[in-house]
C-alpha cells in the first residue's frame, strides 16, 4: 500500500490534506507527481508532498517553498 500525504504551511499553521492510499505503485507515483506539480505553482508558502508505505516508511518526499520578496 502507498499513502500520499500533502501538507500546506502558512506562517505558524500547517494544514494536512486528507491522505489518499493506492494499491499500485504506478498509481501512487502518478498522484504524487500531480500533487507536486500543483505545489510548484501554489501560493502556499511551504507546500509538501510525501509518499509513505503502509509501515510509515518514507518512499519519497519533496516540497516547494514560495518566499515573498519584500517590495522596494
Backbone bond lengths (Angstrom), bond angles and torsions (degrees), N, CA, C in turn:
res aa  C-N    CA-C-N  psi(-1)  N-CA   C-N-CA  omega(-1)  CA-C   N-CA-C  phi
1 X - - - 1.448 - - 1.524 108.41 -
2 X 1.316 115.68 145.38 1.459 123.14 179.98 1.518 107.96 -124.30
3 X 1.314 116.48 135.39 1.457 122.62 -177.49 1.520 108.42 -120.35
4 X 1.331 116.10 128.35 1.465 122.04 177.47 1.521 108.03 -104.92
5 X 1.347 115.80 123.07 1.455 122.67 177.05 1.521 109.25 -113.83
6 X 1.316 115.46 140.20 1.460 120.98 177.30 1.520 108.21 -128.16
7 X 1.327 116.22 131.53 1.462 122.29 178.83 1.521 109.33 -124.52
8 X 1.323 115.52 138.16 1.454 121.37 178.49 1.523 108.15 -125.83
9 X 1.334 115.60 115.82 1.454 121.13 -176.51 1.518 110.03 -109.67
10 X 1.341 113.94 129.08 1.462 121.88 179.69 1.520 106.54 -133.27
11 X 1.318 116.77 104.18 1.463 120.30 -177.63 1.519 110.24 68.68
12 X 1.331 116.43 -123.36 1.467 121.67 -178.68 1.517 112.76 -95.95
13 X 1.309 118.20 9.07 1.464 122.19 -175.61 1.528 110.82 -118.63
14 X 1.336 116.48 133.56 1.454 121.70 176.53 1.520 109.09 -121.27
15 X 1.321 116.07 125.73 1.466 121.94 176.17 1.519 108.60 -100.15
16 X 1.330 115.87 134.66 1.454 121.62 175.66 1.515 108.82 -102.14
17 X 1.318 116.43 118.79 1.461 121.41 176.18 1.530 106.41 -73.57
18 X 1.342 119.12 139.18 1.467 119.46 179.99 1.538 111.61 -52.08
19 X 1.334 116.88 131.96 1.466 120.17 -177.80 1.526 111.88 -67.68
20 X 1.320 114.58 153.54 1.462 121.81 178.14 1.525 107.11 -122.54
21 X 1.334 117.33 137.49 1.460 120.80 -179.33 1.525 111.01 -113.11
22 X 1.327 114.75 150.42 1.457 122.33 -179.96 1.523 108.70 -137.00
23 X 1.322 116.50 146.28 1.459 121.50 176.60 1.520 111.57 -85.93
24 X 1.327 116.38 -33.68 1.466 122.22 -175.70 1.524 111.11 -102.24
25 X 1.326 116.92 136.12 1.455 120.75 -178.58 1.530 112.35 -63.13
26 X 1.318 118.62 -38.70 1.466 120.27 -179.58 1.521 111.71 -61.93
27 X 1.332 116.71 -39.07 1.472 120.38 177.04 1.530 110.13 -65.87
28 X 1.327 116.14 -42.77 1.462 120.20 179.21 1.528 110.92 -64.99
29 X 1.325 117.26 -42.33 1.465 120.65 177.01 1.518 111.01 -58.70
30 X 1.324 116.79 -44.88 1.459 121.28 -179.92 1.525 111.03 -60.29
31 X 1.327 117.38 -46.93 1.468 121.35 179.75 1.526 110.68 -64.29
32 X 1.321 116.78 -41.60 1.469 121.55 179.39 1.528 110.88 -57.93
33 X 1.332 115.92 -50.35 1.463 119.01 -176.88 1.525 112.58 -72.63
34 X 1.321 118.59 -28.95 1.465 120.47 174.24 1.525 110.30 -65.00
35 X 1.329 116.69 -45.02 1.465 120.31 178.46 1.527 110.72 -65.66
36 X 1.322 117.25 -38.55 1.458 120.61 178.51 1.530 111.16 -66.48
37 X 1.325 117.39 -36.36 1.470 120.96 176.59 1.524 110.41 -63.51
38 X 1.328 116.74 -40.55 1.468 120.16 177.36 1.525 110.20 -66.39
39 X 1.323 117.36 -37.61 1.463 121.35 178.99 1.527 111.28 -64.19
40 X 1.318 117.36 -31.43 1.467 121.45 -178.55 1.524 112.19 -61.90
41 X 1.318 117.42 -32.42 1.465 121.16 -177.46 1.528 111.76 -110.85
42 X 1.307 116.91 10.43 1.456 122.81 -179.35 1.523 111.38 -70.76
43 X 1.318 116.03 155.58 1.463 120.32 173.75 1.523 111.28 -94.51
44 X 1.325 117.57 -0.30 1.460 122.27 177.49 1.530 108.15 -68.10
45 X 1.335 118.66 131.00 1.466 119.76 -176.61 1.537 114.86 -56.40
46 X 1.330 118.10 -44.78 1.467 120.93 176.15 1.524 107.21 -131.61
47 X 1.314 115.47 117.66 1.476 122.21 -174.01 1.521 107.14 -124.05
48 X 1.336 117.13 114.57 1.456 123.52 -172.09 1.521 110.91 -118.42
49 X 1.334 116.34 141.04 1.467 122.05 174.90 1.528 107.05 -130.93
50 X 1.338 115.93 131.93 1.463 121.51 179.93 1.522 110.49 -131.52
51 X 1.330 115.63 150.49 1.461 121.96 173.55 1.519 107.73 -120.72
52 X 1.336 116.14 128.34 1.452 123.00 179.60 1.518 109.35 -122.26
53 X 1.341 115.91 160.88 1.456 118.26 170.44 1.527 108.43 -94.54
54 X 1.324 117.22 -178.83 1.467 120.88 -175.46 1.528 113.22 -67.65
55 X 1.328 117.13 -11.57 1.460 121.49 177.00 1.523 111.72 -96.42
56 X 1.329 116.70 2.61 1.454 121.12 -179.71 1.511 113.98 83.43
57 X 1.330 116.95 7.67 1.465 119.80 177.92 1.526 109.96 -76.77
58 X 1.322 115.26 136.17 1.454 121.72 -179.53 1.520 110.59 -72.68
59 X 1.321 116.16 125.56 1.469 122.12 175.53 1.523 109.32 -94.26
60 X 1.331 115.87 -49.16 1.456 121.09 175.78 1.522 108.96 -158.61
61 X 1.313 115.63 156.11 1.458 121.03 179.15 1.516 108.49 -158.84
62 X 1.315 115.23 144.30 1.461 120.16 177.36 1.518 108.27 -154.34
63 X 1.316 115.99 165.61 1.458 119.91 -179.14 1.518 110.17 -150.06
64 X 1.318 113.72 162.91 1.459 121.74 171.07 1.512 106.92 -123.39
65 X 1.336 115.35 133.62 1.453 121.14 177.44 1.523 107.28 -115.42
66 X 1.315 115.03 115.83 1.463 121.63 -178.00 1.525 107.99 -104.60
67 X 1.317 115.99 99.47 1.461 121.30 -178.06 1.525 108.31 -96.29
68 X 1.319 114.60 127.43 1.457 120.53 179.31 1.529 108.96 -78.55
69 X 1.311 117.05 125.81 1.463 121.67 176.02 1.524 108.87 -76.02
70 X 1.316 116.68 137.34 1.456 121.01 177.23 1.519 108.73 -67.77
71 X 1.341 115.38 135.86 1.474 119.31 179.25 1.517 109.97 -74.68
72 X 1.330 115.42 141.74 1.474 120.40 -178.42 1.505 111.64 -73.89
